[in-house]
Amino acid sequence: MSIYNKLDLTGWKPRQLTSQEVRFATWIAFFAWVFAVYDFILFGTLLPEIGRHFGWGEVEQAEIATWVAVGTAVVALAIGPIVDRLGRRKGIILTVAGSALCSALTAIGGAWGKSPLILIRSLGGLGYAEETVNATYLTELYGASEDPRLTKRRGFIYSLVQGGWPVGALIAAGLTALLLPIIGWQGCFIFAAIPAIVIAIMARKLKESPQFQIHERISQLRKSGAVTEAQNVAVTYGVDYDEHSKAGLKAAFRGPARRATLVIGAALLLNWAAIQVFSVLGTSVIVSVHHISFENSLIILVLS
């Protein structure tokens, strides 16, 4: 019997997800990441067109992109503690809905000025953080699953879900090439919000992971003063009660977690530098540096 099917001393146990529910969650995670990336990439792709529309030069566009990157990082960093409080299911709904809102507001934000546009695009950090919410949620679901058909293939399934990045980037470049002459850059952003809204609505059917249910149970008991009961739940499900009370951003830099945090963080930082230049700001580089038309730059992005 799985540890997540045990009863604690009060007779409580987390709700175990069925194999069908885990598969549904996997598909939602994939499409949530695809359309979060779609919005994230779309801004960089259309930045030359936005700049041309408002008369912003290359230097101004670069400044906007820089400040948007800073705002995105701040928002993405803040999502972790929020998801730890709200749960993985609500975290996915929040990040995908945030991507939809960011897309829709971008269509009108430029008319308000550069600063409002930067603030709006900083909400794209919600979409970027969707990847980490996905990874946490799926890791917990597959870790608690008793279906061997799912657990033995979870590495392959994770790779498929993370493949939502190139799929989202491809959609952003491809649909922009098709829709831009018809509906303009504002219409492209409004169109991008529609599938994200649909996924956010569908995500309401997701079930919370057993691990978070345990986390929530311990937190509720501790807050109500039932410390002994909270400790019993922790012991039953193999949770370090003392570490649980210290959970948060600081925990990533304590003990054995510190090395992993620094190494993986540095690797992601170096990798993201290249991604930002080409995948996110590819059209800006191709148009400004190589003097290729915006339409042809979209074709290059699609092919790449």
N, C-alpha and C positions, 0 to 999 in steps of 0.2 A: 504494500500500500504506500502511495506517495505521502511524503511528509505533509503535503498540503491537504490531505484528506483526514488527518488526525483531528481529534477533538481535544480542546484544551480542558482545563479543570472546570470551566463554567459550561461546557457543552457546546462551545462555539467553534466553528471552523470556517475557513474562507470558501467562497463558492468557486468550484472548479469549472473551467471552461470546457465545452465539448470540442471535439476535433473540428466540427463545422464552424464553430464560433472562432476558433483560432485561424482557420483558413480565411474566413470573412475579414478578420482583423488584418491579416497579411495583405489582402488585396486593397483594403482601405489605406493601409500604411504605404503601399506602393503608389497608389494614385494621389494620395495626399502629398507625397514627396515630389511626384512628377509636376503637379500644378503649383506647388510652392516654388520649385525651381523655375517653372515657366514664368512666374511673376518676377522672380529674382533676376533672371537673365534678361527678361524683356526690357527692363529699364536701361541696362548697359547697351543692349542692342539698338534701342531707339534713341539713345542720348544724342547722336549727331542730328537726328531729325528734330528732336525737342529743342536743341540749341539753335538750329536754323530757324525754327518757328518763332522763338523769342529773341533772336538776335544775339545769342550768347556765343562768344568766341571760344576757341579751343582751350585757352587758359581758364576761362570761367567754367567750362564744362569739366575740366580736370579738377578744379576746386570743389565743384558740386559732388563729383564722384568720390573725392577724398572724404569730405564731410559725411556723405551718405554711408561710406564704409565704416567710419567711426561710430555713427549713430546705430548702424546695423549691429556692430560688435557689442555695444552697450545693451541694446534690447535683447540680443541673443543670450548674453551672459545672465541677464535678469530672469530669463525664462526658467532656468533650472530650479531655483528655489520655489518659483510659482507652481511648477509642475509637481514638485515634491509635496506641496500643500494641497493642490487641487486633485491630483491624480493623473495617470497616464491618459485615460480616455478623454477627460476634459482638456488635457494638454494638447492632444491632437486636434480637437475641435477648435481650441483657441488659436493654435498656430495656423491652421488652414483658413479659418475665418479671418485671421489677421492678414493673410496674403490676399484674400479677396478684397478686403477693405482697402488695403494698400494699393491694389491695382485700380480700383474704382476712383479713389481720391487722386491718384496720380494724373488722371485724365483732366482734372480741373486745377490741380495744385500749382502747376507752373504759372497760371494766370495770376496767382496770388503773390508771386515773387519767388526768389531762390530759397530764402530761409524756410517758408512754409513747405516748399517742395522737398527740401532736405529732411524736415521733420516727418513728412508723410512717408518718404522713401526709407526712413529709419525703421518704420514699421515692418519693412522687409526682413528685419532681423527675426521676426516671428516665423516667417517662412523658412529662413535659414536654420533656425533652431528646431524646425520640424524633424530634421534628420536625427537629432539626438533624442527627441521624444520617441520617434519610431524605434530607434535602436534599443532604448531602455524598455519600451513596452514589449517588443517582440522577444527580446532576451528573456524577460520575465515569463511571457506566455509559453515559449518553447521550453524553458527551464522547468516549468510546472506541468507540462503536458505529459500524459502517460501513453500517448499514441506513438509507438516506435516508428511509424511511417513518417511522422513529422520530425521527431527529435533527431533521427539519423541523417536527415537531409537539411537541417536548419542552416548549416553553413552555406549551402547552395542557395537556399531560399533567401538568406540575408543578402547574398550577392545580387540576386534578382531585384530585391527591393531597393538596394542602393543604386542599382542600374537606372533608377528613376532620374538620376542627375543627367546623363546624356540624353535620355528620352525627353525630359523637360526642356533641355537646351535645344534639342532638335525641333521640338514643337514650336518653341519661341521663335527660332530663326525661320522655320518653314512657313508657319502661319503668318508671320510678319511679312514675308515676301509675297504671300498671296493676298492678304487683307489690307496691307498698307495703301495700295493704290485705290482701294474701294472705300474704306472707312476711315482712313487717316490714322495718325499715331494715337489720338485720343480714343478712337474706336477700338484700337488694338488692346488698350488697357482695360476698357470696359468689357470687351469680349473675354479677356483673361480672367476676369472676376467670376464669370458664370460657372465654369466647371469647379472652381474652388468652393463656391457656395454650395453646389450640389454635394461635393464630398464632405463638407462640414455638416450638412444635414444628415447624410448617410452615417457619418461617424457617431451620431447620437445613439445608434444601435449597438455600438461596441460595449463590451463588458470589461469591468476593471480587472486587472491582473490579481491573482491570489496573493502575490507578494505585497502589493500595495494595500490590499485589504488587511493584511496582517499589520503592516506599518500603521495604517489608520486606526486599527483596533487598539494597538499599544498606545498610540498618541491619545486616543479618546479616554482610555482607562487612566492614563497618567494625569491628564487634565482634570478628571473627575475625582482624583485623589485615591483611586484604587490601585496603589502602587504594587501591592502583592499580586493582584490579578494580572496587571500588566507584565510583571516579571514572569508569571506562570506562562502567559502567552508567548513571551520571548523564548523561554526555555523549550516549550513544546515545538516551536517552529525554527529552532536553531538560530535565533537572532541575538546578537550581542546587545544586551539591554543598555549598558553604559555607552557603547558607541552609538546606539540608536538615538540617545538623548543629545548627542553632540553632532548629529547629522547636519550637513550644510556645506557651503562652499569651502570652509576651512578644512573639512574632513578630507578634501582632495589633496591637501598639502601636509597631511599628517601620516606618520608611520610608513608602511610599505606602499601606500598610495602615492606618496610624493614623487618617487622616481618615475612611475608610470605617467603621472600627470605632466611632469616636465618634459619627458621624452616624447610622448605622443603630442603634447601641445606644441613643442618646437617643430616636430615633423609636419603637423598640420599647418603651422604658420608658414614654413618654407614652401610647402605645396600650394598653399592658397595664394602666395605671391604670383605664381605663374598662372593660376586659374583666373585671378582678378584681371591680369593683363590681357589674356586672350579670350577666355570663355565669356567673361562678363563685359569687358570693354573691347571686344574683338572688332566691332564695326568702327569704333573710334580710332583704333590703331590703324586699321586697314585704310580707312578713308583719309585720315590726317597724314599718316606717314607715307603710305604707298600711293596715295592719290587715286585710289580706285573708287568708282561710283558706289553709292550706298547700296543700290540694288545688287551689284555684283559682290559686294562684301557679304550680303546675306547668303548668296549662293555658296561662297567660300565657307561660311560657318556651317551651312547645312551639310556640305560635303565632308567637312572635318569631323 
